[in-house]
């Protein structure tokens, strides 16, 4: 894919350097407002269903959803910047493997610094990123709402003394805090990051939730699809652009089945001591 508006070197430099890049005003506020309403309803439904939401800390949940649960899935997955970033960093055969959202509610605490999953050999040995996470806030984020915080460049840190290869020792925290950047996107902004870059959700002191949509993408050879069950109905699949069909992992079903979330990660539930 070619697009004169975007620069491969800038994108590669951002994700291989800081581990985080963004694109402002990718969508209109009306588009995001519709997404927000859908996410809030999906969140309520998930909380009412056993295994529908998984804890990611006090007053904080993650919910995995089906692509067709949100009306803007095709808009997001086919956005020129999303496609360009995926092809530039992961190659032309990338696959979308996950759709979900995080919700830090009022009262959410600082999470411990962590990675979303253990670093693969491709990254530790080969020094190559083989997956990306895209995030899209459904609200304008302010500093009291528990913004996402990242320690730039730490996607390359070796997991020495990491608990479960995800949670670094507290002796590393001063380094992360010295590098830390809080992200405060506005409605319509998109970001892309390596999920291996050390990060955390911060305390939400406001009276508002801060939902953020998550789109997980793999390069060939990555195994994150094994952690997810991306279901599509036959009718929805047939409605998709041919390009998108080629860039999805999926299981075709007559009727969507409820997603039972993986177990709660105890280290996140404890928060930062």
ChimeraX attribute file (.defattr): number of C-alpha atoms within 10 A of each C-alpha:
attribute: neighborCount
match mode: 1-to-1
recipient: residues
	/A:1	9
	/A:2	12
	/A:3	11
	/A:4	6
	/A:5	7
	/A:6	13
	/A:7	14
	/A:8	16
	/A:9	10
	/A:10	11
	/A:11	21
	/A:12	15
	/A:13	15
	/A:14	18
	/A:15	22
	/A:16	21
	/A:17	15
	/A:18	17
	/A:19	26
	/A:20	24
	/A:21	19
	/A:22	19
	/A:23	14
	/A:24	12
	/A:25	13
	/A:26	18
	/A:27	17
	/A:28	11
	/A:29	17
	/A:30	11
	/A:31	15
	/A:32	19
	/A:33	15
	/A:34	14
	/A:35	19
	/A:36	21
	/A:37	13
	/A:38	15
	/A:39	24
	/A:40	15
	/A:41	10
	/A:42	20
	/A:43	23
	/A:44	12
	/A:45	12
	/A:46	23
	/A:47	14
	/A:48	11
	/A:49	13
	/A:50	12
	/A:51	16
	/A:52	22
	/A:53	27
	/A:54	21
	/A:55	20
	/A:56	23
	/A:57	24
	/A:58	19
	/A:59	17
	/A:60	25
	/A:61	23
	/A:62	24
	/A:63	24
	/A:64	26
	/A:65	24
	/A:66	19
	/A:67	21
	/A:68	16
	/A:69	14
	/A:70	17
	/A:71	13
	/A:72	16
	/A:73	16
	/A:74	15
	/A:75	11
	/A:76	18
	/A:77	18
	/A:78	15
	/A:79	13
	/A:80	17
	/A:81	20
	/A:82	19
	/A:83	19
	/A:84	21
	/A:85	22
	/A:86	25
	/A:87	17
	/A:88	18
	/A:89	22
	/A:90	20
	/A:91	15
	/A:92	15
	/A:93	13
	/A:94	24
	/A:95	24
	/A:96	25
	/A:97	22
	/A:98	26
	/A:99	24
	/A:100	18
	/A:101	23
	/A:102	25
	/A:103	21
	/A:104	27
	/A:105	22
	/A:106	20
	/A:107	18
	/A:108	24
	/A:109	23
	/A:110	22
	/A:111	24
	/A:112	24
	/A:113	27
	/A:114	24
	/A:115	22
	/A:116	16
	/A:117	13
	/A:118	17
	/A:119	22
	/A:120	17
	/A:121	12
	/A:122	13
	/A:123	17
	/A:124	16
	/A:125	11
	/A:126	9
	/A:127	13
	/A:128	15
	/A:129	24
	/A:130	23
	/A:131	27
	/A:132	24
	/A:133	22
	/A:134	25
	/A:135	21
	/A:136	25
	/A:137	24
	/A:138	27
	/A:139	20
	/A:140	14
	/A:141	20
	/A:142	16
	/A:143	15
	/A:144	14
	/A:145	24
	/A:146	28
	/A:147	22
	/A:148	22
	/A:149	22
	/A:150	25
	/A:151	23
	/A:152	21
	/A:153	20
	/A:154	21
	/A:155	27
	/A:156	20
	/A:157	14
	/A:158	14
	/A:159	18
	/A:160	10
	/A:161	12
	/A:162	16
	/A:163	13
	/A:164	11
	/A:165	16
	/A:166	19
	/A:167	21
	/A:168	21
	/A:169	15
	/A:170	15
	/A:171	8
	/A:172	11
	/A:173	14
	/A:174	10
	/A:175	12
	/A:176	20
	/A:177	13
	/A:178	9
	/A:179	14
	/A:180	16
	/A:181	15
	/A:182	17
	/A:183	16
	/A:184	18
	/A:185	23
	/A:186	17
	/A:187	23
	/A:188	21
	/A:189	21
	/A:190	22
	/A:191	20
	/A:192	25
	/A:193	22
	/A:194	23
	/A:195	22
	/A:196	25
	/A:197	24
	/A:198	26
	/A:199	24
	/A:200	24
	/A:201	26
	/A:202	23
	/A:203	23
	/A:204	24
	/A:205	16
	/A:206	16
	/A:207	11
	/A:208	16
	/A:209	23
	/A:210	24
	/A:211	23
	/A:212	20
	/A:213	22
	/A:214	22
	/A:215	21
	/A:216	21
	/A:217	24
	/A:218	26
	/A:219	21
	/A:220	13
	/A:221	10
	/A:222	17
	/A:223	14
	/A:224	17
	/A:225	18
	/A:226	8
	/A:227	10
	/A:228	18
	/A:229	19
	/A:230	21
	/A:231	23
	/A:232	22
	/A:233	18
	/A:234	13
	/A:235	12
	/A:236	11
	/A:237	17
	/A:238	11
	/A:239	10
	/A:240	12
	/A:241	11
	/A:242	10
	/A:243	9
	/A:244	15
	/A:245	15
	/A:246	13
	/A:247	18
	/A:248	20
	/A:249	20
	/A:250	20
	/A:251	12
	/A:252	15
	/A:253	13
	/A:254	10
	/A:255	11
	/A:256	15
	/A:257	12
	/A:258	15
	/A:259	20
	/A:260	16
	/A:261	18
	/A:262	14
	/A:263	10
	/A:264	16
	/A:265	12
	/A:266	11
	/A:267	18
	/A:268	22
	/A:269	18
	/A:270	15
	/A:271	20
	/A:272	15
	/A:273	7
